[in-house]
């Protein structure tokens, strides 16, 4: 990517923009990249959660607590402005914007305390202020640092459906908007600064695309501007072989294919939002996952090439798994049952990870999420009308991800030999040969992960170049 007209999309997450020092580091990273670029930013760390709590306090008529928490978030932004924006006119403009957002959120609090009903649409109206405020602060800090940058509003570019809290973009409409708003700025060699996480409906109603979806926003922008690379700057060195909080000796992958990364994200890996792969894969745009706090790390390349077939790349997990065991009533025709079951699931919209069926029973594996809370008592009540239904909670879905897993010698046997005495309730090979999942009890999660990591990564000699050891060191930025 050395050509003059190459475009890179650079996304910086909440921990990468959490305070003045982090944002100063981001500005230096952006400065050091000489390509045309779209920079996508998240809210500052913990701001989205705070805004959700503010909305909940308001809905409970606890206006005092809502305004107290809001003041804390607003003050964090003012502190960053005072630290990074030394030009008095710029500082005044940045502060005035934050004051304006403060007024708007305060009005939302008052209105919500009156109607006393927190819908997902209203929750999204609160959430988007995190990115609006952070991008305003970062924009003025960038201008103060001498960067030629233009701030745009992602609600004017990314148009979505009205599935609030997990909206999905309309790429055709968004492309028209990007052609009008984004591409002319890039043609002028402007740095385009945009918000992640959010969009809007055709009517201009704010939407969000799910927790941690700024990665998805970066991939959307990458697709819309035909970027040469999408960079996801986060607080880890890349894609790891397991969660380092459980496996301190987890290894970093040099590269991973789009299909493998998609499986890894779908089954719990937090390093990249699960929807991010699709836009990049469609246009074959490589994704680089990098550490803003350790810029010397080479990161992980996510691309279409599969240079290491018949290899396990990582083991991941999802907690708070709900399992529905469903046996249709004998009086129901099979096709009628399926129609009624799908209607029930459509109404409740749970996040279904796996659905297994046999002649007379189904197992539905659902990831529980506080973000879009499902009322499981109501779900079970509806299923009880058409089946014998049992809901089992507090399970963990552990998934091994790689390529051509069904071709690896003694693969399944090795899994169970290294986990003696641990019962796996369900064993699932993925629709494609990239994943193999086990459903286990919560209390066995850490032990199973450690055993699997030891068996497939620590006890085997890896191909040179695929895995790298991570050495503990002080955070290193380029500020």
Secondary structure, 3 states (H helix, E strand, C coil): CCCCCCEEEEEECHHHHCCHHHHHHHHHHHHHCCCEEEEEECCCCCHHHHHHHHHHHHHCCCHHHHHHHHHHHHHHHHHHHHHHCCCHHHHHHHHHHHHHHHHHHHHHHHHHHHHCCCCHHHHHHHHHHHHHHHHHHHHHHHHHCCCCEEECCHHHCCEECCCCCCCCECHHHHHHHHHHHHHHHHHCCCEEEEECCEEECCCCCEEECCCCCHHHHHHHHHHHCCCCEEEEEECCCCCECCCCCCCCCCCEECEEEHHHHHHHHHCCCCCCCCCHHHHHHHCCCEEEEEECCECCCCCEEEECCCCCCCEEEEEEEEEEEEEEEEEECCCCCHHHHHHHHHHHHHHHCCEEEEEEECCCCEEEEEECCCCCCCCHHHHHHHHHCCEEEEEEEEEEEEEEEEECHHHCCCHHHHHHHCCCCCCCCEEEECCCCCEEEEEEEHHHHHHHHHHHHHHHHHCCCCCCCCEECCCCCCCECCC
